[in-house]
């Protein structure tokens, strides 16, 4: 996905919100905002938005001398999701279609995204789960995902955010664990999940976990390590969580299935959905994700 002019105000909002979230020093706020304006004026629009996100958050880490400014927020979101997980696991077990319910729970967790919003509350997470379990979803995409996970000899699962990764476990538990490799970010960026978060979720005890060697809030393959690119090339199927992974991998490879919430109008318009909608779609090389198909509804929201 390319960057659009409407992305520029979002970059500025993200930079200022992030600076204010991690320091009260107004001189740093001004420095981060002015540097972001400069970088935005020079960025090539054929790059995906996370290309700029990487640069904004490198700037923030340098300006604050803090290599993980979102550490406290990540711990909070992991703790919240861990508290919710037993009830959600039971909900999946009791469901008429555990696979479908677990997918929706994982997508609901994509609300925990501090790149798209400056704060996420417990009510936001609970509301996202309730919405995902009640609203219509794409039956054709779900069945394609189900068939692909059943037949794939190896599955590379690209995690997105801390907290969200705990809810990913609810879905991963429905997959053939011996075929799963979970990939996290190589270095802290925003509240994206790293190995530390995979450990907090208990996923390092269930599946093989690797990192991508990158601090892009998405997956720009040329910015990733050789070992990650080899794992990507070998996988029969890639499940990519989150909007950042959609922005960086849409149109790249038909093995990629995207699971996320469309949290901005630019992405919603590109996909052809409503902002805030849950998205399940498969990449079509060279053309982005395919549009959604026929819809159905699950049996109800959170008890």
C-alpha positions in Angstrom: 0.0 0.0 0.0 1.3 3.4 -0.9 1.1 6.5 1.4 -1.7 9.0 0.5 -1.9 12.7 1.2 -4.5 12.0 3.9 -1.8 10.0 5.8 0.3 13.1 6.5 -2.0 14.6 9.2 -2.0 11.2 10.8 1.8 11.1 10.9 1.8 14.5 12.7 -0.9 13.5 15.1 0.9 10.2 15.9 4.2 12.0 16.4 2.8 14.7 18.8 0.6 12.2 20.7 3.5 9.8 21.1 5.9 12.6 22.3 3.3 13.8 24.9 2.7 10.3 26.0 6.3 9.6 26.9 7.6 13.0 28.2 6.2 16.2 29.5 9.2 18.2 28.0 7.6 20.7 25.6 11.0 21.2 23.9 11.0 17.6 22.9 7.4 17.8 21.7 8.4 20.7 19.4 11.5 19.0 18.2 9.7 15.7 17.3 6.9 17.6 15.6 9.3 19.8 13.5 11.4 16.9 12.5 8.3 14.9 11.5 7.1 17.8 9.4 10.5 17.8 7.7 10.6 14.1 7.1 7.0 14.1 5.8 7.9 16.8 3.3 10.6 14.6 1.8 9.1 11.1 2.0 8.4 9.2 -1.2 4.7 8.5 -1.5 5.3 5.1 -3.0 6.4 3.8 0.4 3.8 2.4 2.8 2.8 4.4 5.9 4.8 2.2 8.4 8.0 3.3 6.5 7.4 6.7 8.0 6.2 5.3 11.3 9.6 3.7 11.7 11.4 7.0 11.3 9.0 8.9 13.6 9.5 6.4 16.4 13.3 6.2 15.9 13.2 10.0 16.3 11.1 9.7 19.5 13.4 7.1 21.0 16.5 9.2 20.3 14.9 12.4 21.6 13.8 10.8 24.9 16.9 8.5 25.3 14.3 5.7 25.9 14.7 2.6 23.8 11.1 1.3 24.7 8.9 4.3 25.5 5.7 2.1 25.4 7.0 -0.6 27.8 4.5 0.3 30.6 1.6 0.4 28.1 2.6 -2.9 26.7 2.7 -4.5 30.2 -0.7 -3.1 31.0 -2.3 -4.5 27.8 -0.7 -7.9 28.3 -2.0 -8.1 31.9 -5.5 -7.0 30.7 -5.6 -9.6 27.9 -4.2 -12.3 30.2 -7.1 -11.6 32.7 -9.6 -11.9 29.8 -8.1 -15.0 28.2 -9.6 -17.8 30.4 -13.2 -16.6 29.7 -12.4 -16.2 26.0 -10.9 -19.7 25.8 -14.0 -21.1 27.4 -16.2 -19.1 25.0 -14.3 -20.7 22.1 -14.6 -24.2 23.5 -18.4 -23.7 24.0 -18.9 -22.2 20.5 -20.6 -24.0 17.7 -17.6 -23.1 15.6 -14.5 -22.7 17.7 -12.3 -21.9 14.8 -14.5 -19.0 13.7 -14.9 -17.7 17.2 -11.2 -17.8 17.9 -10.4 -15.9 14.7 -12.9 -13.1 15.7 -11.4 -12.9 19.2 -7.9 -12.5 17.6 -9.1 -9.8 15.2 -10.9 -8.0 18.1 -7.5 -7.7 19.9 -6.3 -5.5 17.0 -8.0 -2.6 18.8 -4.9 -2.4 21.1 -3.0 -0.2 18.6 -1.3 2.9 20.0 -0.1 3.9 16.5 -3.7 4.6 15.5 -4.9 6.0 18.8 -3.1 7.5 21.8 -5.0 5.5 24.4 -6.8 2.2 24.7 -9.0 1.4 27.7 -10.4 -1.8 29.1 -13.8 -0.7 27.8 -12.4 -0.3 24.3 -11.0 -3.9 24.4 -14.2 -5.4 25.8 -16.3 -3.4 23.3 -14.1 -4.6 20.4 -14.5 -8.2 21.4 -18.3 -7.8 21.8 -18.5 -6.2 18.4 -16.4 -8.9 16.7 -18.6 -11.6 18.1 -21.8 -10.0 17.0 -21.3 -8.2 13.7 -21.5 -9.8 10.3 -18.2 -11.3 8.9 -17.0 -12.6 5.6 -17.9 -16.3 5.4 -16.0 -16.9 2.2 -12.8 -15.4 3.6 -13.2 -17.4 6.8 -13.7 -20.7 4.9 -10.7 -19.9 2.7 -8.6 -19.3 5.9 -9.9 -22.5 7.5 -9.0 -24.6 4.4 -5.6 -23.0 4.1 -4.6 -23.6 7.7 -5.7 -27.2 7.4 -3.7 -27.9 4.3 -0.6 -25.8 4.9 2.5 -27.7 5.9 4.0 -24.6 7.5 2.3 -21.4 8.7 4.1 -18.2 9.5 2.0 -16.1 11.9 3.0 -12.4 12.0 2.0 -10.8 15.3 1.2 -7.2 15.7 0.7 -5.6 19.1 1.3 -6.4 22.8 -1.9 -7.4 24.5 -3.3 -8.4 21.1 -0.7 -11.2 21.0 -2.4 -12.8 24.1 -5.7 -12.9 22.1 -3.8 -14.3 19.1 -3.0 -17.3 21.4 -6.7 -18.0 21.6 -6.7 -18.5 17.8 -3.3 -20.1 17.6 -4.5 -22.8 20.0 -7.0 -23.9 17.3 -4.2 -24.3 14.7 -1.8 -27.2 14.2 0.8 -26.0 16.7 3.7 -28.1 15.3 3.3 -26.2 12.0 3.3 -22.7 13.4 6.2 -20.2 13.5 5.2 -17.0 15.3 7.1 -13.8 14.2 7.4 -10.7 16.4 9.2 -7.4 15.9 13.0 -7.4 16.2 13.1 -4.2 18.3 10.6 -2.1 20.2 8.5 0.2 18.2 5.2 1.8 19.4 3.4 -1.0 21.4 4.2 -3.7 18.8 4.9 -7.2 20.2 8.5 -8.4 20.7 9.7 -11.7 22.1 9.1 -10.4 25.7 5.4 -10.1 24.9 5.3 -13.5 23.2 6.8 -14.9 26.5 4.2 -13.0 28.5 1.5 -14.6 26.4 3.0 -18.1 27.0 3.5 -18.5 23.2 7.1 -19.4 23.5 6.0 -22.6 25.3 3.5 -23.5 22.5 5.2 -22.7 19.1 8.4 -21.7 17.6 9.0 -17.9 18.0 11.3 -15.8 15.9 11.8 -12.1 15.4 11.9 -10.2 12.1 15.0 -8.2 12.9 13.2 -4.9 12.2 11.7 -1.9 14.0 9.2 -1.1 11.3 5.6 -1.2 12.7 4.7 -3.6 9.9 6.6 -6.0 7.7 8.8 -4.3 5.0 10.7 -7.4 3.8 13.8 -5.6 2.7 14.1 -4.1 6.2 13.9 -7.5 7.8 16.7 -10.0 8.7 17.9 -12.6 6.3 16.7 -15.4 8.6 13.2 -13.9 8.7 13.1 -13.5 4.9 14.1 -17.1 4.6 11.3 -18.1 7.0 8.8 -16.0 5.0 9.9 -17.6 1.7 9.6 -21.1 3.1 6.2 -20.8 4.6 3.2 -22.4 2.8 1.0 -19.8 4.3 1.4 -16.4 6.1 -1.2 -15.1 8.6 -0.6 -11.3 9.0 -2.2 -9.6 12.0 -2.8 -5.9 12.1 -3.2 -2.9 9.8 0.5 -2.2 9.7 1.1 -5.6 8.2 -1.7 -5.0 5.7 -0.1 -1.7 4.7 3.3 -3.2 4.1 2.3 -6.6 2.6 -0.9 -6.0 0.6 -0.2 -6.9 -3.0 3.0 -8.7 -2.2 2.2 -12.4 -2.0 -1.0 -14.5 -2.4 0.1 -16.7 0.5 -0.7 -13.9 2.9 -4.0 -13.8 4.8 -4.8 -10.5 6.6 -6.7 -10.3 9.9 -7.3 -6.8 11.4 -9.6 -4.0 12.1 -9.8 -1.2 9.6 -8.9 1.7 11.9 -8.4 4.5 9.5 -10.5 5.9 6.6 -7.7 5.6 4.0 -7.3 1.8 4.6 -11.1 1.3 4.8 -11.5 3.1 1.4 -8.8 1.1 -0.2 -10.3 -2.2 0.9 -13.9 -1.1 0.3 -15.2 -1.5 3.9 -16.5 0.6 6.7 -14.0 2.2 9.1 -13.9 0.1 12.3 -15.0 -3.1 10.5 -13.2 -6.4 11.1 -11.3 -7.5 8.0 -10.4 -11.0 6.8 -8.9 -11.1 3.3 -6.3 -12.7 1.3 -3.6 -10.8 -0.6 -3.7 -10.9 -4.4 -0.2 -10.3 -5.7 0.1 -6.9 -7.4 -3.4 -5.8 -6.6 -3.8 -5.7 -2.9 -6.4 -7.5 -0.9 -9.5 -8.9 -2.4 -12.9 -7.4 -1.5 -15.1 -9.0 1.1 -17.6 -11.6 0.2 -20.9 -12.9 1.6 -21.7 -12.1 5.2 -23.0 -14.0 8.3 -23.2 -13.4 12.0 -21.9 -15.3 15.0 -24.1 -16.4 17.9 -23.7 -13.4 20.1 -21.2 -11.2 22.0 -19.5 -11.4 25.4 -21.6 -12.8 28.2 
